[in-house]
């Protein structure tokens, strides 16, 4: 199956890998990542074991891992840790 080469897909990878964590754990992970986008992606990649292709896609689309994690944590705090609830809608940046 061919995966789309889009920013939304790159964000979905981040959300998918972190979605099973509690909101508290997601917030903690976000605060432990480096400020630089590339460095944060590298650390996140090692933490959740991203494939090289996933890592390259996230880098290509310059996804801010801490921002996406904090958005996910905020969403989970409102909806609980129930992963059956739909994921947050994407804002157009």
N, C-alpha and C positions, 0 to 999 in steps of 0.2 A: 504494500500500500504506500503510495506516494504522499508524503506529508507536505502541507502547504508551507511555503517559505514566507511567512508573514510575522509581523510583530505580535499579533494576537496569539498565534501558535506558540511563539517563544514564551509569552506570558503564561499561556496554558500549561506549559511544561513546568514552570516554576510553581504555579498554583497546585498542579497535580502532585508534585513531589512533596509539597508541604501540607497538603490538605488533611492528611491523617493525624497531624500533630495537633495538640491542644492550642488554643489561642495564646495561652501563657508561654508555651514552648516556642511558638512561632515568633512572638514578640522578642523573646530572649535571643533566638537565632538572629533576628534582624539587628538587634543591638550589638551583637558580637562580630558582625561582618565589617570589613574595612570600608572606609568612606568612598574610595575610588571604585568606579563601576567595574572595571576589569578585574581588580583585586577581589571584589565582592563575588563576582561570577566565579573566579577560580576557587575561592574558599567554599562557596555554595556547591560547586561542582564536586569537590572532594567530599563534602559532608553528605550529600544525597546520592553520590555516585552517578552523575550524569554521563551519558555517552559523549564521545567526541563530537558527534553530529549535533546533539542537543546543545552542548556548550558553545559550539561555533554559531549556531542559530541565535542563541541568546546574546552572544557578543555582537554578531552582525547587526542586530536590531537594537543594540544598546539599552537593554532592559535593566532597569534599576531594581536589583534583587531586594534590597531593604525596603524600598517603597512598596513593591508588590507584596512582600511578606506582611508589612504593616496593614495594608489594605485588606488582606485576607484575614488577619487577626481581628481587625475591627469588624469585619463581616461575621466572623465566627462568634464574636462576643455578643452580637445582636441576635444571631440565630442559634446559638449554642454550638456544641461540637458535633451536631448531627450532620454527617457528611452526605446524607441523602438530600439535604436542602440544596437547591441549585446554587451554582457559584455566582459570585457577584458580577453584575454587568460591567463591561469594560467601558471606561470613559475614553473619549477621543482626545488624545493628547496632541 
